[in-house]
């Protein structure tokens, strides 16, 4: 996250960070962001980031990235939002995850429509076009997807 924030700031962008107090207390926050919001918990952090977002770009990352990805995917699957989700599959990083989702669909644990709820790109220059061209399929009632 720090590398992305630094690059955005260096390019003249504005960066808003959202951090739970316990992480700020151990000095994990980025001191150079334009705006830093301190919240009470990780749950509040994710909700705040969701509320402030127009779209989600999933870069290669660790457990926290998986947590955030699955939360926005699940909320999309349940019809709670229609914001674009773009998975940046640089150097095939997300292929194991994408195979897992395909397996869940193939085995009947997830509806086929789940694959239409996100797009996958493998180049940085394809991220914004993917967001701009995201088509929101009409959501079936949750009872039909579960």
Buried (B, 14 or more C-beta within 10 A) or exposed (E): BEEEBBEBBEEEEEBEBBBBEEBBEEEEBBEEBEEBBBBEEBEBBBBBBBEEEEBBBBBEBEEEBEEBBEBBBEBBBEEEBEBBBBBBBEEEBBEEBBEEBEEEBEEEEBBEBBBEBBBBBEEEEBBEEBBEEBEEEEBEEEEEBE
